[in-house]
Amino acid sequence: MADENFLSNKEVIGNLMDRMDELEASLSETNRIIVKYNGLREDLEEAEIEVEEMKDGLKQVKENVCDIETKQKTNKQVKDYLRRYGSWIFTGITFILYLYELGVFDSLF
C-alpha cells in the first residue's frame, strides 16, 4: 500500500518533462506576444511622430492661408481706394501740371 502512493522516478521525471514542455510552450507563446507588443509599440511611436509632423505641416498651411488672405484683403483695399480716390488723385496731378505749365511755380523756385 505504501508503494501505491509514491511514483517511480521514471514517472516523476516523465511528469516533470511534460510540465517543462507545457511551460516551454507557454513561455514561447509569451515571448511571441511580447515581440508582437513591442512591434506594435514601435508602430505606435512612428505613427505619433508622423501625426506630429502632419500637425506641424497643417499649422504651416494655415499660416500660409492666413498670409494669402491678408494679401488679398490688402490688394482689395488698395483697389477700392484707387477706385474711390483715383480720379481725385489724377485731377490733382493734372492741376499741378497745369499750374506748372502756366509758370506759377517759377516764382517759387
Backbone as XML, in Angstrom:
<?xml version="1.0"?>
<chain id="A" units="angstrom">
  <residue number="1" name="MET">
    <atom name="N" x="0.790" y="-1.183" z="0.000"/>
    <atom name="CA" x="0.000" y="0.000" z="0.000"/>
    <atom name="C" x="0.841" y="1.259" z="0.000"/>
  </residue>
  <residue number="2" name="ALA">
    <atom name="N" x="1.921" y="1.212" z="0.669"/>
    <atom name="CA" x="2.773" y="2.392" z="0.735"/>
    <atom name="C" x="3.352" y="2.679" z="-0.626"/>
  </residue>
  <residue number="3" name="ASP">
    <atom name="N" x="3.527" y="1.639" z="-1.411"/>
    <atom name="CA" x="4.101" y="1.822" z="-2.739"/>
    <atom name="C" x="3.100" y="2.445" z="-3.697"/>
  </residue>
  <residue number="4" name="GLU">
    <atom name="N" x="1.816" y="2.333" z="-3.426"/>
    <atom name="CA" x="0.801" y="2.869" z="-4.313"/>
    <atom name="C" x="0.780" y="4.400" z="-4.281"/>
  </residue>
  <residue number="5" name="ASN">
    <atom name="N" x="1.142" y="5.010" z="-3.190"/>
    <atom name="CA" x="1.109" y="6.459" z="-3.051"/>
    <atom name="C" x="2.313" y="7.138" z="-3.696"/>
  </residue>
  <residue number="6" name="PHE">
    <atom name="N" x="3.346" y="6.421" z="-3.899"/>
    <atom name="CA" x="4.562" y="7.007" z="-4.457"/>
    <atom name="C" x="4.680" y="6.671" z="-5.924"/>
  </residue>
  <residue number="7" name="LEU">
    <atom name="N" x="5.284" y="7.606" z="-6.671"/>
    <atom name="CA" x="5.528" y="7.381" z="-8.089"/>
    <atom name="C" x="6.966" y="6.953" z="-8.262"/>
  </residue>
  <residue number="8" name="SER">
    <atom name="N" x="7.190" y="6.251" z="-9.289"/>
    <atom name="CA" x="8.568" y="5.839" z="-9.555"/>
    <atom name="C" x="9.346" y="7.029" z="-10.110"/>
  </residue>
  <residue number="9" name="ASN">
    <atom name="N" x="10.643" y="6.925" z="-10.050"/>
    <atom name="CA" x="11.490" y="8.006" z="-10.583"/>
    <atom name="C" x="11.183" y="8.258" z="-12.051"/>
  </residue>
  <residue number="10" name="LYS">
    <atom name="N" x="10.942" y="7.223" z="-12.773"/>
    <atom name="CA" x="10.642" y="7.361" z="-14.206"/>
    <atom name="C" x="9.353" y="8.150" z="-14.404"/>
  </residue>
  <residue number="11" name="GLU">
    <atom name="N" x="8.332" y="7.884" z="-13.598"/>
    <atom name="CA" x="7.065" y="8.599" z="-13.691"/>
    <atom name="C" x="7.221" y="10.071" z="-13.276"/>
  </residue>
  <residue number="12" name="VAL">
    <atom name="N" x="8.007" y="10.309" z="-12.238"/>
    <atom name="CA" x="8.237" y="11.679" z="-11.781"/>
    <atom name="C" x="8.954" y="12.469" z="-12.870"/>
  </residue>
  <residue number="13" name="ILE">
    <atom name="N" x="9.994" y="11.879" z="-13.425"/>
    <atom name="CA" x="10.752" y="12.549" z="-14.484"/>
    <atom name="C" x="9.866" y="12.761" z="-15.704"/>
  </residue>
  <residue number="14" name="GLY">
    <atom name="N" x="9.048" y="11.805" z="-16.028"/>
    <atom name="CA" x="8.117" y="11.941" z="-17.152"/>
    <atom name="C" x="7.137" y="13.083" z="-16.921"/>
  </residue>
  <residue number="15" name="ASN">
    <atom name="N" x="6.578" y="13.154" z="-15.715"/>
    <atom name="CA" x="5.655" y="14.244" z="-15.378"/>
    <atom name="C" x="6.368" y="15.597" z="-15.439"/>
  </residue>
  <residue number="16" name="LEU">
    <atom name="N" x="7.583" y="15.646" z="-14.887"/>
    <atom name="CA" x="8.358" y="16.891" z="-14.929"/>
    <atom name="C" x="8.659" y="17.303" z="-16.366"/>
  </residue>
  <residue number="17" name="MET">
    <atom name="N" x="8.985" y="16.353" z="-17.190"/>
    <atom name="CA" x="9.283" y="16.650" z="-18.598"/>
    <atom name="C" x="8.032" y="17.167" z="-19.313"/>
  </residue>
  <residue number="18" name="ASP">
    <atom name="N" x="6.890" y="16.557" z="-19.012"/>
    <atom name="CA" x="5.630" y="17.039" z="-19.595"/>
    <atom name="C" x="5.342" y="18.472" z="-19.146"/>
  </residue>
  <residue number="19" name="ARG">
    <atom name="N" x="5.520" y="18.738" z="-17.843"/>
    <atom name="CA" x="5.286" y="20.088" z="-17.320"/>
    <atom name="C" x="6.270" y="21.086" z="-17.935"/>
  </residue>
  <residue number="20" name="MET">
    <atom name="N" x="7.519" y="20.650" z="-18.112"/>
    <atom name="CA" x="8.521" y="21.530" z="-18.719"/>
    <atom name="C" x="8.155" y="21.842" z="-20.166"/>
  </residue>
  <residue number="21" name="ASP">
    <atom name="N" x="7.650" y="20.846" z="-20.878"/>
    <atom name="CA" x="7.210" y="21.082" z="-22.260"/>
    <atom name="C" x="6.059" y="22.080" z="-22.298"/>
  </residue>
  <residue number="22" name="GLU">
    <atom name="N" x="5.109" y="21.915" z="-21.352"/>
    <atom name="CA" x="3.991" y="22.857" z="-21.275"/>
    <atom name="C" x="4.484" y="24.263" z="-20.947"/>
  </residue>
  <residue number="23" name="LEU">
    <atom name="N" x="5.403" y="24.360" z="-19.989"/>
    <atom name="CA" x="5.955" y="25.664" z="-19.614"/>
    <atom name="C" x="6.749" y="26.280" z="-20.768"/>
  </residue>
  <residue number="24" name="GLU">
    <atom name="N" x="7.478" y="25.443" z="-21.475"/>
    <atom name="CA" x="8.256" y="25.945" z="-22.625"/>
    <atom name="C" x="7.319" y="26.463" z="-23.714"/>
  </residue>
  <residue number="25" name="ALA">
    <atom name="N" x="6.238" y="25.769" z="-23.967"/>
    <atom name="CA" x="5.260" y="26.226" z="-24.959"/>
    <atom name="C" x="4.614" y="27.535" z="-24.491"/>
  </residue>
  <residue number="26" name="SER">
    <atom name="N" x="4.289" y="27.592" z="-23.195"/>
    <atom name="CA" x="3.695" y="28.805" z="-22.661"/>
    <atom name="C" x="4.681" y="29.968" z="-22.728"/>
  </residue>
  <residue number="27" name="LEU">
    <atom name="N" x="5.940" y="29.697" z="-22.425"/>
    <atom name="CA" x="6.964" y="30.727" z="-22.496"/>
    <atom name="C" x="7.178" y="31.190" z="-23.937"/>
  </residue>
  <residue number="28" name="SER">
    <atom name="N" x="7.155" y="30.271" z="-24.869"/>
    <atom name="CA" x="7.283" y="30.638" z="-26.283"/>
    <atom name="C" x="6.129" y="31.522" z="-26.723"/>
  </residue>
  <residue number="29" name="GLU">
    <atom name="N" x="4.926" y="31.163" z="-26.285"/>
    <atom name="CA" x="3.751" y="31.973" z="-26.619"/>
    <atom name="C" x="3.873" y="33.360" z="-25.982"/>
  </residue>
  <residue number="30" name="THR">
    <atom name="N" x="4.345" y="33.423" z="-24.746"/>
    <atom name="CA" x="4.535" y="34.711" z="-24.072"/>
    <atom name="C" x="5.570" y="35.554" z="-24.813"/>
  </residue>
  <residue number="31" name="ASN">
    <atom name="N" x="6.661" y="34.932" z="-25.222"/>
    <atom name="CA" x="7.690" y="35.648" z="-25.983"/>
    <atom name="C" x="7.137" y="36.169" z="-27.307"/>
  </residue>
  <residue number="32" name="ARG">
    <atom name="N" x="6.344" y="35.342" z="-27.973"/>
    <atom name="CA" x="5.747" y="35.759" z="-29.241"/>
    <atom name="C" x="4.828" y="36.971" z="-29.017"/>
  </residue>
  <residue number="33" name="ILE">
    <atom name="N" x="4.044" y="36.946" z="-27.953"/>
    <atom name="CA" x="3.143" y="38.062" z="-27.645"/>
    <atom name="C" x="3.943" y="39.318" z="-27.303"/>
  </residue>
  <residue number="34" name="ILE">
    <atom name="N" x="5.030" y="39.163" z="-26.553"/>
    <atom name="CA" x="5.863" y="40.316" z="-26.191"/>
    <atom name="C" x="6.489" y="40.930" z="-27.432"/>
  </residue>
  <residue number="35" name="VAL">
    <atom name="N" x="6.986" y="40.092" z="-28.327"/>
    <atom name="CA" x="7.580" y="40.603" z="-29.571"/>
    <atom name="C" x="6.530" y="41.341" z="-30.389"/>
  </residue>
  <residue number="36" name="LYS">
    <atom name="N" x="5.342" y="40.779" z="-30.468"/>
    <atom name="CA" x="4.254" y="41.436" z="-31.192"/>
    <atom name="C" x="3.910" y="42.764" z="-30.532"/>
  </residue>
  <residue number="37" name="TYR">
    <atom name="N" x="3.846" y="42.791" z="-29.212"/>
    <atom name="CA" x="3.541" y="44.022" z="-28.473"/>
    <atom name="C" x="4.614" y="45.077" z="-28.726"/>
  </residue>
  <residue number="38" name="ASN">
    <atom name="N" x="5.873" y="44.664" z="-28.666"/>
    <atom name="CA" x="6.958" y="45.612" z="-28.918"/>
    <atom name="C" x="6.880" y="46.171" z="-30.332"/>
  </residue>
  <residue number="39" name="GLY">
    <atom name="N" x="6.535" y="45.329" z="-31.279"/>
    <atom name="CA" x="6.361" y="45.804" z="-32.658"/>
    <atom name="C" x="5.226" y="46.809" z="-32.751"/>
  </residue>
  <residue number="40" name="LEU">
    <atom name="N" x="4.134" y="46.537" z="-32.043"/>
    <atom name="CA" x="3.011" y="47.472" z="-32.036"/>
    <atom name="C" x="3.402" y="48.785" z="-31.374"/>
  </residue>
  <residue number="41" name="ARG">
    <atom name="N" x="4.196" y="48.730" z="-30.303"/>
    <atom name="CA" x="4.659" y="49.955" z="-29.646"/>
    <atom name="C" x="5.521" y="50.781" z="-30.599"/>
  </residue>
  <residue number="42" name="GLU">
    <atom name="N" x="6.403" y="50.108" z="-31.341"/>
    <atom name="CA" x="7.235" y="50.820" z="-32.313"/>
    <atom name="C" x="6.364" y="51.465" z="-33.391"/>
  </residue>
  <residue number="43" name="ASP">
    <atom name="N" x="5.379" y="50.716" z="-33.875"/>
    <atom name="CA" x="4.468" y="51.265" z="-34.880"/>
    <atom name="C" x="3.708" y="52.470" z="-34.323"/>
  </residue>
  <residue number="44" name="LEU">
    <atom name="N" x="3.286" y="52.362" z="-33.068"/>
    <atom name="CA" x="2.558" y="53.459" z="-32.436"/>
    <atom name="C" x="3.452" y="54.694" z="-32.305"/>
  </residue>
  <residue number="45" name="GLU">
    <atom name="N" x="4.685" y="54.500" z="-31.901"/>
    <atom name="CA" x="5.612" y="55.625" z="-31.774"/>
    <atom name="C" x="5.861" y="56.285" z="-33.130"/>
  </residue>
  <residue number="46" name="GLU">
    <atom name="N" x="6.036" y="55.470" z="-34.177"/>
    <atom name="CA" x="6.222" y="56.014" z="-35.521"/>
    <atom name="C" x="4.981" y="56.791" z="-35.968"/>
  </residue>
  <residue number="47" name="ALA">
    <atom name="N" x="3.809" y="56.241" z="-35.652"/>
    <atom name="CA" x="2.570" y="56.920" z="-36.033"/>
    <atom name="C" x="2.431" y="58.239" z="-35.281"/>
  </residue>
  <residue number="48" name="GLU">
    <atom name="N" x="2.821" y="58.273" z="-34.005"/>
    <atom name="CA" x="2.753" y="59.508" z="-33.234"/>
    <atom name="C" x="3.688" y="60.560" z="-33.822"/>
  </residue>
  <residue number="49" name="ILE">
    <atom name="N" x="4.872" y="60.141" z="-34.255"/>
    <atom name="CA" x="5.816" y="61.073" z="-34.887"/>
    <atom name="C" x="5.222" y="61.616" z="-36.182"/>
  </residue>
  <residue number="50" name="GLU">
    <atom name="N" x="4.631" y="60.737" z="-36.970"/>
    <atom name="CA" x="4.008" y="61.169" z="-38.226"/>
    <atom name="C" x="2.861" y="62.144" z="-37.964"/>
  </residue>
  <residue number="51" name="VAL">
    <atom name="N" x="2.073" y="61.883" z="-36.922"/>
    <atom name="CA" x="0.957" y="62.782" z="-36.580"/>
    <atom name="C" x="1.501" y="64.161" z="-36.208"/>
  </residue>
  <residue number="52" name="GLU">
    <atom name="N" x="2.572" y="64.199" z="-35.425"/>
    <atom name="CA" x="3.172" y="65.480" z="-35.046"/>
    <atom name="C" x="3.691" y="66.222" z="-36.269"/>
  </residue>
  <residue number="53" name="GLU">
    <atom name="N" x="4.318" y="65.483" z="-37.196"/>
    <atom name="CA" x="4.804" y="66.110" z="-38.427"/>
    <atom name="C" x="3.636" y="66.664" z="-39.240"/>
  </residue>
  <residue number="54" name="MET">
    <atom name="N" x="2.538" y="65.907" z="-39.289"/>
    <atom name="CA" x="1.363" y="66.373" z="-40.023"/>
    <atom name="C" x="0.763" y="67.610" z="-39.362"/>
  </residue>
  <residue number="55" name="LYS">
    <atom name="N" x="0.751" y="67.636" z="-38.019"/>
    <atom name="CA" x="0.239" y="68.808" z="-37.315"/>
    <atom name="C" x="1.083" y="70.032" z="-37.636"/>
  </residue>
  <residue number="56" name="ASP">
    <atom name="N" x="2.414" y="69.841" z="-37.656"/>
    <atom name="CA" x="3.305" y="70.957" z="-37.997"/>
    <atom name="C" x="3.055" y="71.426" z="-39.427"/>
  </residue>
  <residue number="57" name="GLY">
    <atom name="N" x="2.882" y="70.470" z="-40.333"/>
    <atom name="CA" x="2.588" y="70.823" z="-41.720"/>
    <atom name="C" x="1.268" y="71.548" z="-41.850"/>
  </residue>
  <residue number="58" name="LEU">
    <atom name="N" x="0.269" y="71.088" z="-41.114"/>
    <atom name="CA" x="-1.047" y="71.729" z="-41.150"/>
    <atom name="C" x="-0.967" y="73.142" z="-40.589"/>
  </residue>
  <residue number="59" name="LYS">
    <atom name="N" x="-0.195" y="73.324" z="-39.533"/>
    <atom name="CA" x="-0.023" y="74.651" z="-38.952"/>
    <atom name="C" x="0.620" y="75.589" z="-39.978"/>
  </residue>
  <residue number="60" name="GLN">
    <atom name="N" x="1.618" y="75.079" z="-40.715"/>
    <atom name="CA" x="2.277" y="75.893" z="-41.735"/>
    <atom name="C" x="1.304" y="76.246" z="-42.861"/>
  </residue>
  <residue number="61" name="VAL">
    <atom name="N" x="0.478" y="75.296" z="-43.253"/>
    <atom name="CA" x="-0.518" y="75.559" z="-44.300"/>
    <atom name="C" x="-1.507" y="76.623" z="-43.830"/>
  </residue>
  <residue number="62" name="LYS">
    <atom name="N" x="-1.943" y="76.535" z="-42.572"/>
    <atom name="CA" x="-2.868" y="77.542" z="-42.034"/>
    <atom name="C" x="-2.231" y="78.918" z="-42.043"/>
  </residue>
  <residue number="63" name="GLU">
    <atom name="N" x="-0.956" y="78.991" z="-41.668"/>
    <atom name="CA" x="-0.259" y="80.281" z="-41.686"/>
    <atom name="C" x="-0.173" y="80.823" z="-43.112"/>
  </residue>
  <residue number="64" name="ASN">
    <atom name="N" x="0.118" y="79.946" z="-44.063"/>
    <atom name="CA" x="0.194" y="80.378" z="-45.460"/>
    <atom name="C" x="-1.157" y="80.879" z="-45.950"/>
  </residue>
  <residue number="65" name="VAL">
    <atom name="N" x="-2.218" y="80.181" z="-45.574"/>
    <atom name="CA" x="-3.561" y="80.598" z="-45.982"/>
    <atom name="C" x="-3.886" y="81.963" z="-45.385"/>
  </residue>
  <residue number="66" name="CYS">
    <atom name="N" x="-3.526" y="82.160" z="-44.112"/>
    <atom name="CA" x="-3.771" y="83.463" z="-43.473"/>
    <atom name="C" x="-2.989" y="84.568" z="-44.183"/>
  </residue>
  <residue number="67" name="ASP">
    <atom name="N" x="-1.735" y="84.275" z="-44.555"/>
    <atom name="CA" x="-0.930" y="85.266" z="-45.282"/>
    <atom name="C" x="-1.567" y="85.616" z="-46.621"/>
  </residue>
  <residue number="68" name="ILE">
    <atom name="N" x="-2.029" y="84.597" z="-47.325"/>
    <atom name="CA" x="-2.659" y="84.823" z="-48.631"/>
    <atom name="C" x="-3.934" y="85.642" z="-48.462"/>
  </residue>
  <residue number="69" name="GLU">
    <atom name="N" x="-4.746" y="85.300" z="-47.451"/>
    <atom name="CA" x="-5.982" y="86.047" z="-47.220"/>
    <atom name="C" x="-5.683" y="87.500" z="-46.876"/>
  </residue>
  <residue number="70" name="THR">
    <atom name="N" x="-4.632" y="87.732" z="-46.083"/>
    <atom name="CA" x="-4.256" y="89.100" z="-45.717"/>
    <atom name="C" x="-3.819" y="89.874" z="-46.957"/>
  </residue>
  <residue number="71" name="LYS">
    <atom name="N" x="-3.032" y="89.237" z="-47.804"/>
    <atom name="CA" x="-2.592" y="89.899" z="-49.036"/>
    <atom name="C" x="-3.775" y="90.219" z="-49.940"/>
  </residue>
  <residue number="72" name="GLN">
    <atom name="N" x="-4.711" y="89.282" z="-50.034"/>
    <atom name="CA" x="-5.887" y="89.518" z="-50.868"/>
    <atom name="C" x="-6.720" y="90.674" z="-50.323"/>
  </residue>
  <residue number="73" name="LYS">
    <atom name="N" x="-6.880" y="90.751" z="-49.003"/>
    <atom name="CA" x="-7.635" y="91.848" z="-48.412"/>
    <atom name="C" x="-6.934" y="93.180" z="-48.662"/>
  </residue>
  <residue number="74" name="THR">
    <atom name="N" x="-5.613" y="93.175" z="-48.515"/>
    <atom name="CA" x="-4.846" y="94.402" z="-48.749"/>
    <atom name="C" x="-4.975" y="94.843" z="-50.201"/>
  </residue>
  <residue number="75" name="ASN">
    <atom name="N" x="-4.842" y="93.906" z="-51.125"/>
    <atom name="CA" x="-4.987" y="94.240" z="-52.548"/>
    <atom name="C" x="-6.380" y="94.791" z="-52.837"/>
  </residue>
  <residue number="76" name="LYS">
    <atom name="N" x="-7.372" y="94.174" z="-52.230"/>
    <atom name="CA" x="-8.745" y="94.644" z="-52.450"/>
    <atom name="C" x="-8.916" y="96.058" z="-51.907"/>
  </residue>
  <residue number="77" name="GLN">
    <atom name="N" x="-8.337" y="96.324" z="-50.735"/>
    <atom name="CA" x="-8.444" y="97.661" z="-50.152"/>
    <atom name="C" x="-7.753" y="98.697" z="-51.032"/>
  </residue>
  <residue number="78" name="VAL">
    <atom name="N" x="-6.573" y="98.351" z="-51.538"/>
    <atom name="CA" x="-5.847" y="99.283" z="-52.420"/>
    <atom name="C" x="-6.675" y="99.560" z="-53.667"/>
  </residue>
  <residue number="79" name="LYS">
    <atom name="N" x="-7.246" y="98.530" z="-54.247"/>
    <atom name="CA" x="-8.074" y="98.708" z="-55.440"/>
    <atom name="C" x="-9.292" y="99.582" z="-55.125"/>
  </residue>
  <residue number="80" name="ASP">
    <atom name="N" x="-9.906" y="99.342" z="-53.967"/>
    <atom name="CA" x="-11.062" y="100.159" z="-53.581"/>
    <atom name="C" x="-10.662" y="101.620" z="-53.410"/>
  </residue>
  <residue number="81" name="TYR">
    <atom name="N" x="-9.522" y="101.877" z="-52.753"/>
    <atom name="CA" x="-9.062" y="103.256" z="-52.576"/>
    <atom name="C" x="-8.758" y="103.916" z="-53.913"/>
  </residue>
  <residue number="82" name="LEU">
    <atom name="N" x="-8.108" y="103.163" z="-54.804"/>
    <atom name="CA" x="-7.817" y="103.734" z="-56.127"/>
    <atom name="C" x="-9.105" y="104.009" z="-56.889"/>
  </residue>
  <residue number="83" name="ARG">
    <atom name="N" x="-10.060" y="103.132" z="-56.747"/>
    <atom name="CA" x="-11.329" y="103.325" z="-57.435"/>
    <atom name="C" x="-12.057" y="104.556" z="-56.877"/>
  </residue>
  <residue number="84" name="ARG">
    <atom name="N" x="-12.016" y="104.716" z="-55.559"/>
    <atom name="CA" x="-12.703" y="105.849" z="-54.928"/>
    <atom name="C" x="-11.974" y="107.178" z="-55.159"/>
  </residue>
  <residue number="85" name="TYR">
    <atom name="N" x="-10.659" y="107.122" z="-54.941"/>
    <atom name="CA" x="-9.911" y="108.381" z="-54.921"/>
    <atom name="C" x="-8.994" y="108.560" z="-56.119"/>
  </residue>
  <residue number="86" name="GLY">
    <atom name="N" x="-8.980" y="107.605" z="-57.019"/>
    <atom name="CA" x="-8.104" y="107.695" z="-58.193"/>
    <atom name="C" x="-8.395" y="108.907" z="-59.058"/>
  </residue>
  <residue number="87" name="SER">
    <atom name="N" x="-9.658" y="109.190" z="-59.244"/>
    <atom name="CA" x="-9.999" y="110.349" z="-60.075"/>
    <atom name="C" x="-9.555" y="111.651" z="-59.399"/>
  </residue>
  <residue number="88" name="TRP">
    <atom name="N" x="-9.658" y="111.725" z="-58.076"/>
    <atom name="CA" x="-9.184" y="112.909" z="-57.353"/>
    <atom name="C" x="-7.668" y="113.046" z="-57.456"/>
  </residue>
  <residue number="89" name="ILE">
    <atom name="N" x="-6.974" y="111.935" z="-57.334"/>
    <atom name="CA" x="-5.507" y="111.974" z="-57.452"/>
    <atom name="C" x="-5.109" y="112.412" z="-58.859"/>
  </residue>
  <residue number="90" name="PHE">
    <atom name="N" x="-5.755" y="111.824" z="-59.868"/>
    <atom name="CA" x="-5.455" y="112.195" z="-61.250"/>
    <atom name="C" x="-5.751" y="113.673" z="-61.489"/>
  </residue>
  <residue number="91" name="THR">
    <atom name="N" x="-6.864" y="114.148" z="-60.958"/>
    <atom name="CA" x="-7.231" y="115.557" z="-61.114"/>
    <atom name="C" x="-6.206" y="116.452" z="-60.429"/>
  </residue>
  <residue number="92" name="GLY">
    <atom name="N" x="-5.777" y="116.090" z="-59.238"/>
    <atom name="CA" x="-4.780" y="116.882" z="-58.511"/>
    <atom name="C" x="-3.462" y="116.951" z="-59.266"/>
  </residue>
  <residue number="93" name="ILE">
    <atom name="N" x="-2.999" y="115.800" z="-59.767"/>
    <atom name="CA" x="-1.744" y="115.785" z="-60.522"/>
    <atom name="C" x="-1.887" y="116.613" z="-61.799"/>
  </residue>
  <residue number="94" name="THR">
    <atom name="N" x="-3.001" y="116.464" z="-62.473"/>
    <atom name="CA" x="-3.238" y="117.240" z="-63.695"/>
    <atom name="C" x="-3.278" y="118.732" z="-63.384"/>
  </residue>
  <residue number="95" name="PHE">
    <atom name="N" x="-3.896" y="119.099" z="-62.269"/>
    <atom name="CA" x="-3.966" y="120.504" z="-61.877"/>
    <atom name="C" x="-2.574" y="121.058" z="-61.571"/>
  </residue>
  <residue number="96" name="ILE">
    <atom name="N" x="-1.766" y="120.282" z="-60.862"/>
    <atom name="CA" x="-0.400" y="120.719" z="-60.558"/>
    <atom name="C" x="0.400" y="120.881" z="-61.848"/>
  </residue>
  <residue number="97" name="LEU">
    <atom name="N" x="0.272" y="119.940" z="-62.775"/>
    <atom name="CA" x="0.977" y="120.051" z="-64.055"/>
    <atom name="C" x="0.481" y="121.277" z="-64.844"/>
  </residue>
  <residue number="98" name="TYR">
    <atom name="N" x="-0.783" y="121.543" z="-64.776"/>
    <atom name="CA" x="-1.350" y="122.705" z="-65.462"/>
    <atom name="C" x="-0.774" y="124.002" z="-64.873"/>
  </residue>
  <residue number="99" name="LEU">
    <atom name="N" x="-0.697" y="124.046" z="-63.532"/>
    <atom name="CA" x="-0.103" y="125.215" z="-62.889"/>
    <atom name="C" x="1.369" y="125.354" z="-63.251"/>
  </residue>
  <residue number="100" name="TYR">
    <atom name="N" x="2.049" y="124.251" z="-63.373"/>
    <atom name="CA" x="3.460" y="124.278" z="-63.772"/>
    <atom name="C" x="3.591" y="124.830" z="-65.188"/>
  </residue>
  <residue number="101" name="GLU">
    <atom name="N" x="2.701" y="124.402" z="-66.069"/>
    <atom name="CA" x="2.707" y="124.891" z="-67.451"/>
    <atom name="C" x="2.442" y="126.400" z="-67.499"/>
  </residue>
  <residue number="102" name="LEU">
    <atom name="N" x="1.616" y="126.876" z="-66.635"/>
    <atom name="CA" x="1.300" y="128.314" z="-66.578"/>
    <atom name="C" x="2.452" y="129.121" z="-65.990"/>
  </residue>
  <residue number="103" name="GLY">
    <atom name="N" x="3.392" y="128.445" z="-65.336"/>
    <atom name="CA" x="4.527" y="129.136" z="-64.755"/>
    <atom name="C" x="4.301" y="129.629" z="-63.350"/>
  </residue>
  <residue number="104" name="VAL">
    <atom name="N" x="3.290" y="129.120" z="-62.679"/>
    <atom name="CA" x="3.001" y="129.555" z="-61.330"/>
    <atom name="C" x="4.156" y="129.186" z="-60.380"/>
  </residue>
  <residue number="105" name="PHE">
    <atom name="N" x="4.817" y="128.113" z="-60.626"/>
    <atom name="CA" x="5.876" y="127.648" z="-59.740"/>
    <atom name="C" x="7.213" y="128.313" z="-60.054"/>
  </residue>
  <residue number="106" name="ASP">
    <atom name="N" x="7.329" y="129.039" z="-61.133"/>
    <atom name="CA" x="8.585" y="129.700" z="-61.477"/>
    <atom name="C" x="9.006" y="130.699" z="-60.412"/>
  </residue>
  <residue number="107" name="SER">
    <atom name="N" x="8.072" y="131.369" z="-59.827"/>
    <atom name="CA" x="8.400" y="132.381" z="-58.815"/>
    <atom name="C" x="8.780" y="131.722" z="-57.479"/>
  </residue>
  <residue number="108" name="LEU">
    <atom name="N" x="8.384" y="130.482" z="-57.251"/>
    <atom name="CA" x="8.691" y="129.792" z="-56.011"/>
    <atom name="C" x="10.100" y="129.233" z="-55.973"/>
  </residue>
  <residue number="109" name="PHE">
    <atom name="N" x="10.611" y="128.869" z="-57.123"/>
    <atom name="CA" x="11.930" y="128.207" z="-57.163"/>
    <atom name="C" x="12.945" y="129.198" z="-57.618"/>
  </residue>
</chain>
